[in-house]
Each structure stands twice: as structure tokens, then as C-alpha cells.
């Protein structure tokens, strides 16, 4: 009814309170900035805003109190947007792990946020939520691919099962135990090194777990492959796997020690990027160390119970080889003796009884 617009009211209040630069003017050859703003004494309290005047139609000054009123409330200083939606960004430092911090945040949001509001993430939190659910499919795919490759190599489904069942679960136990236990020194003593020997199940430790599946499987492969070769020499399964465990002990320990020593420096890293390196290093070192110790005991037992008996296959193969060799020898003998002479009368019978063979052209 007064002919005012929100743009005009905002422009007048911005000029009176904003303190923005609008122009320059010169006096005695010197240039000065023009910054319009009411006196400081007139803008010390919110109640003084109602005494301000705004420009109306025809340049008439209208008190602000006639078109607006003050109401106390809480509003953000700026309105941020995320994916074209009004958003408020909450940042903080997780007390223990990022996963625990996100769980606390999600629980509080479910209890306090009204209908129509939702929680989204950025940075490492977004990466954890998007890629954390892909860990189990990636782990299952890794185990499946290893199983298929080993099945093609061993020409059996039992031997790959012995390899994976005897090594992967034990290595996972050795790696995951460091996500739940925290090792510290004796009471009254402080050991920062041992207190750092723990991690969380974050995206970096998940990468280490997938890598661990391939690393720890090689120990069981060495035992199973050598045991199959021993069975092919005629030994029983127990004798073959015992010989395989004794013979392959040194290579298994050498490769495990090399892997553990190579990744151990990652557990001691500090500074920028230490979380990623520590997580991968702790998972690989713990999983390889504990998994190898148990693999040397469990894989031979599973091999005796589950693995296929290759000695019977060798016996059947030997029988086929002997039969084939005898058949070849008989064929060679017939070829050496030549074709049997035709049966054609008394002269042949005398030749067959040892008489002198007939002259050429007799037939």
C-alpha cells in the first residue's frame, strides 16, 4: 500500500549498515573513498534499527518500524547449498574412528531432524559410506577368482577348497584382531609404539584385507602342490602331506618374513597420510604373521580329510601305460616277423614244418 519494494528496502538498509565502497571524490587533489554508513552510536543495538528511515515513493522517508518488526531467532549467517539443496555443513574430529563418529552423527540426526531432512557426506566420510559397502562383494570376487584359477591348475575342486579354507579365514582372524584389541605397555609406563599397533575397519584396511587373500594363499598352494606331486610318486596322503610340510617349510617362512619385514615400516609411519599407511601395514603384517603360523597346522589336516587321493589315479594311469606298452611291443614283433605265408598246398606244409623255403616265383 505504501508503494515500497523489497529491493528498495534492502538497498537502503545495505547502504546504511553495510559500509560498502560506492564511489570516490577528490579534495585538493587527493582522492577519497565514499563509504555510506550511519553513525556507530545509531547502530549499537537491534532496537535502534526500527528508528531508521527508508526511501519511499517520491523520495519520501518512511520509518522502518512501519513496515517491519524485530523478532529474535537463530538463523545462519550464510545459506550454503549442496547438490542444489539448502545444506548446513557440520565438521568435527572423530574421538575414535571415522566410522564411530558417523554412527553417532546418524543417530543424532535420526532423533532430532524433522521430516524432509536427510544427511549426506563429503570428503573421507563420503568415500567411506560409498565404498564401504563394496568391500564384501570385492572380497567375494577375489576369493572366487582365486578358487577358479586354482581349480584349473589342480584340475580339482577339492584342492582349491583346501587352499582357501586352510589359509584365508586364519589370515582374516590375524588381521581383524588388531581392529578390536589395543595393545599397551605395563601400568605406569608409556609406549607410544605399541599403542599405535591398532587400526579400524576403514577403506584402507579393507584394501589390505583383499590383498591379504592373494598373499596368504600362496603358502597353502606350496603345500598342496608338493603333496600332490608326492602322491604321484606312490605315497599315501598322510606321508605326502607330511613330506610337503617339511620340505616347503623353509620357502614358506622365507616368503612370509620378507612380506612382513617389507610392510612393517608402514606401521611406524607418522604425520600426513599415516592413517592410510598404518591401516594397510597393520592388516598385512598381522594377517601374514598369524595366518602363516596356523596355516602350517591346518592345511595338512584339511588335506588329509578333504583332498583327492591321487595315488589311485597314478595306479590306473600306470596300468594304461603298461597295457599300451605291451600292445606296442606285440605290434613291433609282428612287423618284424613279417606277414604269415599263405596256406596253399603240400609244399607250403613242408615249408612250415621246417623244409627249405620254395624258390622265388613259386607262388
matplotlib code that plots the C-alpha trace (Angstrom):
import matplotlib.pyplot as plt

x = [0.0, 3.0, 4.5, 7.6, 9.6, 11.8, 14.7, 14.4, 14.3, 17.3, 19.3, 18.6, 19.5, 22.6, 23.7, 23.0, 24.6, 26.9, 29.8, 30.5, 32.5, 30.4, 32.5, 35.4, 35.7, 38.7, 39.5, 42.6, 44.0, 43.6, 41.1, 38.9, 36.6, 32.9, 31.5, 28.0, 27.1, 25.1, 27.0, 28.1, 26.1, 22.9, 23.5, 24.7, 21.6, 18.9, 16.2, 17.8, 17.1, 13.4, 14.4, 15.9, 14.2, 13.9, 13.2, 9.6, 7.8, 8.7, 11.7, 9.6, 11.3, 9.3, 10.2, 11.3, 9.1, 6.0, 6.8, 8.9, 9.3, 12.1, 11.7, 14.6, 15.6, 18.6, 19.5, 22.7, 24.9, 25.0, 22.9, 25.0, 23.8, 24.9, 23.5, 21.1, 19.6, 19.9, 22.6, 24.4, 27.9, 29.0, 32.7, 34.4, 37.1, 36.0, 37.0, 38.0, 37.4, 35.6, 33.1, 32.2, 31.8, 29.5, 27.3, 26.9, 26.0, 23.5, 21.9, 21.6, 20.2, 17.5, 16.4, 16.4, 15.9, 12.4, 10.7, 12.1, 15.7, 18.5, 22.2, 24.8, 28.6, 31.7, 35.4, 36.5, 33.1, 31.5, 34.2, 33.8, 30.0, 30.1, 33.0, 32.5, 29.5, 31.6, 34.1, 32.2, 31.5, 35.1, 36.3, 33.9, 35.0, 38.7, 38.1, 36.0, 38.7, 41.4, 39.3, 38.6, 42.3, 43.4, 40.7, 42.1, 45.6, 44.9, 42.2, 40.1, 37.6, 38.8, 42.4, 41.4, 38.9, 41.8, 43.9, 41.3, 39.7, 43.0, 44.6, 42.2, 40.0, 43.0, 44.7, 41.5, 41.4, 45.0, 44.3, 40.9, 42.2, 44.0, 40.8, 39.3, 42.3, 44.6, 48.0, 49.6, 52.5, 52.6, 50.8, 52.6, 54.7, 54.0, 54.9, 53.6, 54.8, 52.7, 49.7, 49.8, 49.5, 45.8, 43.6, 39.9, 38.0, 38.3, 38.7, 42.5, 42.3, 39.7, 42.1, 44.7, 42.3, 41.6, 45.4, 45.9, 43.7, 46.2, 49.3, 48.4, 47.0, 50.5, 51.6, 48.8, 49.4, 53.0, 52.0, 49.1, 51.0, 54.0, 51.8, 50.1, 53.5, 54.4, 51.2, 52.1, 55.2, 53.2, 53.0, 49.8, 48.1, 49.5, 53.0, 52.8, 51.5, 54.0, 56.8, 55.3, 55.0, 58.6, 60.1, 58.1, 58.5, 61.6, 60.2, 57.0, 58.9, 61.2, 58.4, 56.4, 59.3, 60.1, 56.5, 56.2, 59.5, 58.7, 55.4, 56.4, 57.7, 54.2, 53.1, 55.6, 54.7, 53.5, 52.4, 50.4, 48.9, 49.8, 46.3, 46.2, 49.7, 49.2, 45.9, 47.4, 50.6, 48.9, 46.5, 49.1, 51.7, 49.2, 47.4, 50.5, 52.2, 49.3, 47.9, 51.1, 51.6, 48.1, 48.3, 51.2, 49.0, 45.5, 46.3, 47.9, 44.9, 42.4, 44.4, 44.2, 40.5, 39.3, 41.9, 41.6, 43.6, 46.0, 47.7, 44.7, 44.9, 48.6, 47.8, 45.2, 47.5, 50.3, 48.0, 47.0, 50.7, 51.7, 48.8, 49.7, 53.4, 52.6, 50.4, 53.1, 55.6, 53.3, 52.8, 56.5, 57.1, 54.5, 56.1, 59.5, 58.3, 56.5, 53.2, 52.2, 52.7, 49.6, 48.2, 48.3, 49.1, 51.6, 54.7, 53.7, 53.1, 56.6, 58.0, 56.0, 57.5, 61.0, 61.7, 63.6, 61.5, 60.5, 62.3, 61.1, 58.2, 56.8, 53.5]
y = [0.0, 2.3, 1.6, 0.0, -2.9, -5.4, -4.4, -0.8, -1.7, -4.0, -1.4, 1.3, -1.0, -2.2, 1.4, 2.4, -0.6, -2.4, 0.0, -0.8, 1.3, 3.1, 5.9, 8.2, 12.0, 14.4, 17.3, 19.4, 16.9, 13.9, 11.0, 9.7, 6.6, 7.1, 4.6, 5.4, 4.2, 5.6, 6.7, 4.0, 5.3, 4.8, 1.1, -0.4, -2.4, -4.2, -1.9, 1.1, -0.4, 0.5, 4.1, 4.0, 5.5, 4.1, 5.9, 5.7, 6.9, 10.4, 10.4, 10.4, 8.9, 6.2, 4.7, 1.1, 0.3, 1.0, -1.9, -4.3, -5.6, -7.3, -10.9, -12.7, -16.1, -18.2, -18.1, -19.0, -16.1, -17.6, -20.1, -22.9, -25.4, -29.0, -30.6, -27.7, -28.1, -25.9, -27.5, -27.0, -28.4, -29.9, -30.6, -32.3, -34.7, -38.2, -39.3, -42.8, -43.8, -42.1, -45.0, -44.5, -40.7, -41.2, -43.6, -41.0, -38.4, -40.5, -41.5, -37.9, -36.8, -39.5, -38.3, -34.5, -33.7, -33.1, -34.9, -34.0, -33.6, -36.0, -36.4, -36.6, -36.7, -35.1, -35.9, -39.1, -39.6, -39.8, -42.1, -44.4, -44.6, -45.2, -47.7, -49.3, -51.3, -52.6, -54.5, -57.8, -58.1, -57.3, -59.9, -62.5, -61.8, -62.1, -65.5, -66.7, -65.8, -67.4, -70.6, -70.8, -70.3, -73.0, -75.3, -75.0, -75.5, -78.5, -80.0, -80.4, -78.6, -80.1, -78.9, -75.2, -75.6, -76.9, -74.0, -71.3, -72.8, -73.5, -70.1, -67.2, -67.4, -67.7, -64.7, -62.7, -63.5, -62.3, -59.1, -58.3, -58.9, -55.6, -53.7, -54.8, -55.1, -52.2, -53.2, -51.0, -51.2, -52.2, -50.0, -46.7, -47.0, -45.3, -47.0, -44.9, -47.6, -50.4, -48.1, -47.4, -51.1, -50.9, -49.7, -49.6, -51.3, -48.3, -48.2, -48.6, -51.7, -53.2, -52.8, -54.6, -57.5, -58.0, -58.0, -60.4, -63.1, -63.4, -63.2, -65.8, -68.3, -69.0, -70.8, -73.3, -73.7, -74.7, -77.4, -78.8, -78.8, -80.6, -83.1, -83.9, -84.5, -86.8, -88.8, -89.2, -91.0, -93.6, -92.2, -92.0, -88.8, -88.6, -89.4, -86.9, -84.0, -84.6, -84.5, -81.4, -79.6, -80.4, -79.6, -76.4, -75.0, -73.0, -71.4, -70.5, -68.9, -67.0, -65.5, -64.7, -63.0, -61.0, -59.8, -58.9, -57.1, -55.2, -53.9, -53.4, -49.8, -48.9, -49.5, -46.9, -44.1, -40.8, -37.5, -36.8, -39.9, -42.0, -43.4, -45.0, -46.4, -47.7, -49.4, -51.3, -52.2, -53.5, -55.6, -57.2, -57.7, -59.2, -61.3, -62.8, -63.5, -65.2, -66.7, -68.4, -70.0, -71.5, -72.5, -74.8, -76.8, -76.5, -77.1, -80.5, -81.6, -80.4, -82.0, -85.4, -85.1, -83.5, -83.6, -86.1, -89.3, -89.0, -92.3, -94.3, -92.1, -93.0, -96.8, -96.6, -94.5, -97.0, -99.8, -98.0, -97.3, -100.9, -102.1, -99.6, -100.6, -104.3, -103.6, -101.6, -104.4, -107.0, -104.8, -104.3, -108.1, -108.8, -106.2, -107.8, -111.3, -110.2, -111.4, -115.1, -117.1, -118.2, -121.7, -123.2, -126.9, -129.7, -127.7, -125.0, -127.6, -128.9, -125.3, -124.7, -128.0, -126.7, -127.6, -125.4, -122.5, -122.5, -120.6, -117.1, -117.2, -120.4, -118.6]
z = [0.0, 0.5, -2.9, -1.4, -2.7, -1.0, -3.3, -2.3, 1.4, 1.1, -0.8, 1.8, 4.8, 3.0, 2.4, 6.0, 7.7, 5.2, 5.0, 1.3, -1.1, -3.7, -5.2, -4.9, -4.7, -4.8, -2.5, -3.1, -5.5, -3.1, -3.8, -1.0, -0.9, -0.4, 2.2, 3.3, 6.8, 9.7, 12.8, 15.1, 18.0, 16.0, 15.3, 18.6, 19.4, 17.3, 18.7, 17.0, 13.6, 13.9, 14.0, 10.6, 7.6, 4.1, 0.8, -0.3, -3.5, -4.5, -2.2, 1.0, 4.1, 5.8, 9.2, 9.1, 12.1, 9.9, 7.5, 9.6, 13.1, 15.0, 16.1, 17.9, 16.4, 15.3, 11.6, 9.7, 8.6, 5.1, 3.2, 1.7, -0.9, -1.6, -4.7, -5.2, -1.8, 1.3, 3.5, 6.7, 7.0, 10.3, 10.7, 13.6, 14.8, 15.5, 19.0, 18.0, 14.4, 11.5, 11.4, 15.0, 14.5, 11.6, 13.6, 16.4, 13.8, 12.1, 15.4, 16.5, 13.1, 13.2, 16.7, 16.1, 12.4, 11.3, 8.4, 5.0, 6.1, 5.3, 6.0, 3.3, 3.4, 1.8, 1.8, 3.6, 5.1, 1.7, 0.5, 3.5, 3.0, -0.8, -0.9, 2.5, 1.1, -1.8, 0.5, 0.8, -3.0, -3.7, -1.1, -2.5, -6.1, -5.1, -3.4, -6.3, -8.9, -6.9, -6.5, -10.2, -11.1, -8.6, -9.8, -13.4, -12.1, -9.9, -12.1, -8.9, -6.8, -3.5, -3.6, -4.1, -1.2, 1.0, 0.0, 0.7, 3.8, 5.4, 4.9, 4.3, 7.4, 9.7, 8.0, 8.3, 12.0, 12.4, 10.6, 12.2, 15.7, 15.5, 14.8, 18.2, 20.6, 21.6, 23.0, 25.6, 27.9, 31.6, 34.1, 34.8, 31.6, 28.3, 25.0, 22.0, 19.6, 20.9, 21.4, 17.7, 16.8, 16.2, 13.4, 12.4, 9.6, 7.2, 3.5, 3.7, 5.9, 3.5, 0.7, 2.8, 3.5, -0.2, -0.8, 2.0, 0.4, -2.5, -0.4, 2.2, -0.3, -1.7, 1.5, 1.2, -2.6, -1.9, 0.5, -1.6, -4.9, -3.4, -1.7, -5.0, -6.5, -3.7, -4.1, -7.8, -6.7, -4.9, -1.3, 0.8, 1.6, 5.1, 4.0, 1.1, 3.1, 5.9, 3.4, 1.8, 5.1, 6.0, 2.6, 2.0, 5.5, 4.6, 1.5, 3.3, 6.2, 3.9, 1.8, 4.9, 6.7, 3.5, 3.3, 7.0, 7.1, 3.9, 5.2, 8.8, 8.2, 7.3, 10.9, 12.2, 9.9, 11.4, 10.1, 7.0, 5.4, 8.5, 8.9, 5.4, 5.7, 9.2, 8.3, 5.3, 7.1, 10.3, 8.4, 6.2, 9.0, 11.4, 8.8, 7.3, 10.7, 12.4, 9.2, 8.3, 11.7, 11.7, 8.0, 8.7, 11.1, 9.5, 5.8, 6.3, 8.4, 5.8, 3.0, 4.7, 5.3, 2.0, -0.7, -3.5, -3.4, -6.4, -5.8, -7.3, -10.4, -10.7, -10.5, -13.2, -15.3, -14.9, -15.9, -19.0, -19.8, -19.3, -21.5, -24.1, -24.0, -24.3, -27.3, -29.0, -28.4, -29.9, -32.9, -33.4, -33.1, -35.8, -38.0, -37.5, -38.3, -41.4, -42.8, -42.5, -45.6, -47.5, -46.9, -50.4, -50.6, -49.6, -50.5, -48.0, -45.3, -45.8, -45.6, -42.4, -40.9, -41.5, -45.1, -47.3, -48.5, -52.1, -54.7, -55.7, -58.1, -56.6, -55.8]

ax = plt.figure().add_subplot(projection="3d")
ax.plot(x, y, z, "-o")
ax.set_aspect("equal")
plt.show()
